[in-house]
Amino acid sequence: MKFIENNSSDPYYNLAFEEYVFKNLKDDYILLWRNRHSIIIGRNQNTVEEINMEFVKQNNIDVVRRITGGGAVYHDLGNLNFSFITKSESSGRIDFELYNVWIINALRKMGIKCELSGRNDLVIDGKKFSGIAQSFSRNRVLNHGTLLFDSHLDVLSNALNVKRDKIKSKGIKSISSRVTNIKPYIKEDIDILEFKDLLVENIFGYLNEEMALYELTKDDKQAIQKMIEEKYRTWEWSFGNSPKFNYKRYKRFQGGGIEIRLQIENGLINNCKIYGDFFGKYDIDILEKKLEGTRYNEEEIRVFLEEINTEEFLGKIKKEEFLKCLFN
């Protein structure tokens, strides 16, 4: 296991850096990094419906899409992000418990009583301080998440447009009451950089490994810069063109929320977009393309989907649930 030091607070660089390490370097890595205030959008989400655009513009908050599924998250310098990049031990199956035991044990060593809750949250006293997401590529897994250490929770609640059903379904009336910072639960008076050092030490201690360092080469840095310019800083990646649709439906299931938008012409699905905070193994645009050109008929699409493993795209959202959203 190797550690790569990253002192950048630029979200465009940091997400490109993470993807580059994940898809191009061969060893196993631990990354810890921070972003200036920004909103990081899940791979399958409709950006304009996840953020408070007016607030974002007024406060110069960067908006960047990541390569993993799940929901939108707010980052600032009081939030520490972790990335574990390893060979896949679960054959492409989303498994949050397998990888995040590293974080749980590292925090418990600091006296923080935390646990994995729901699909992909880490909580203290029932309050979320970390959201986790995963992605797979070439038998490698990226497991990453946030650690709210001393973040501005008031900004978080104003910057994100959280769907109301997501709050109501948990019986909680406000965003701020659902999340907490870690700092109040640590007995020692430490800042986030000291917290970062302790976390690294405890993670490698749990793994019973000596920390090995990797320094990016000149070629690594050039490749990351190219990715920033051609992908992460582009409007197409983080916002994308939003086509007109004449069918729109959002539903929430145990496996996550899903929104479907269809443009239907002459009884055929001419354009399809699927958004949500679900976790799939493969990019959702593959499933979207498969549905385009199909007749908008429930029985025909049911038969069509029998040949497709929808779990690979929608995670724990079941095929029947997907059909319910497709046909109200």
ABEGO torsion letter per residue (X at the ends): XBBBBBABABAAAAAAAAAAAAAABABBBBBBBBBBBBBBBBAABBAAAABBAAAAAAAGBBBBBBABBEBBBBBBAABBBBBBBBBBAAGGBBBAAAAAAAAAAAAAAAGBBBBBBEAABBBBGGBBABBBBBBBBGGBBBBBBBBBABBBAAAAAAABBBBAAAAAAAGBABAAAABBBAAAABABBBBAAAAAAAAAAAAAAAAGBBBBBBBBBAAAAAAAAAAAAAAAABAAAAAEBBBBBABBBBBBBAAEBBBBBBBBBGGBBABBBBBEABBBABBAAAAAAAABGBBBBAAAAAAAAAABBAAAAAEABBAAAAAAAAAX
